[in-house]
């Protein structure tokens, strides 16, 4: 299914066929437009909103692969594990760059 273009701002779906990644998830799963879909883990909502808005149009389209995976990801038991994975990944990136704590 073609999801149209992802944009850096909320735009009406499906007529203009443009939306933020999280708005597309909300529209596909919940049938309404929202950048805070109830079906998505709150941690992933926060983590996903920023890259969507920062990326250029071409790179933003790569987020389409995650739209279907985000729907239904709300699971309180998984939030802590996801937070640990995100922190570990960020710290690994910082340490690999040779940064050190002062």
N, C-alpha and C positions, 0 to 999 in steps of 0.2 A: 504494500500500500504506500502510495506517495504521500508524504506528510507535508509537502510544500516547503517553503523556505523558513528557516529559523531566523528570527530577528533579535535585535538588542532591546526592543520595546514591545509591549503588549499590543497586538493588532488583532482585529476580528478574524475569527475562524468560522466556517470554512470558506466564506465568500472570497476573501483576499488571500487565503491559503498561506498566511504568514503568522508566526507566533514565536514566543520564547519557548525554549524546550519544556519548561515546567507547565506552561499554559497548554502546550500540546498534550502532555500527559493528562492533565486535568480534563481536557476536552474529550480525549479518547476514552478514558476510563470512567470519568464521572459525568460526562455529558455537559459540562459547563466550563467556562473560561475562568481560570484563577491561577495566579502564580504561587499559590500556597495550597496545592492539592492535598486533600486529606489522605489519599492513598499512598503518599510518598513519605518515607522516613524524614522527620524534621532535620536531621543532621545532613542528609543528602540534599534536601531543599536548600539549606543555607550554603552548602558546599557547591551546589550546581548553579545557583543564581549568578554568582560573581563571574565565573568563567564565561557564561553565556553572554554577559554584558561587555566583557573585556575583549573577546575574540573578534577578529575581522570576519566579514560575511562568509568567506570561503572556508575558514577554519571552523566557524560556528556550525556549519552543516555536518561536521563530523560528530556532533552531539546527537544527531538523529538516531544513531545506533543504540543510544541509552534510553530513548523514550519508552519503549515497551518494557525494558528491564526495570525502570523506576516505578512504573505502575504496580501497586501491590507490595512495595518494599517496606511499608510501615510495619515494624515489628519491634516493640520495646526491648525484647531480649537481645536483638541484634544491634541496637544502637551503641551499646558499650563496646562491642567487638569492632564495629565500624570506626568508632572514635579512636580506638587503639591502633587500628590499621592506618588511619589518616595521620595520626601523630608519629607513628613509627616511620612512615614514608617521608614525611616532612623532615624529621630529624635525620634520617639517612641521607637525604639530599643536602641538608646543611653540613653534616659531618663529611660527606664526600667532597664538598667544596673547600674543606680545610678551615672552616670557621671554628672558633673555640669560644667557650664561655669565659667571661671575664669575672 
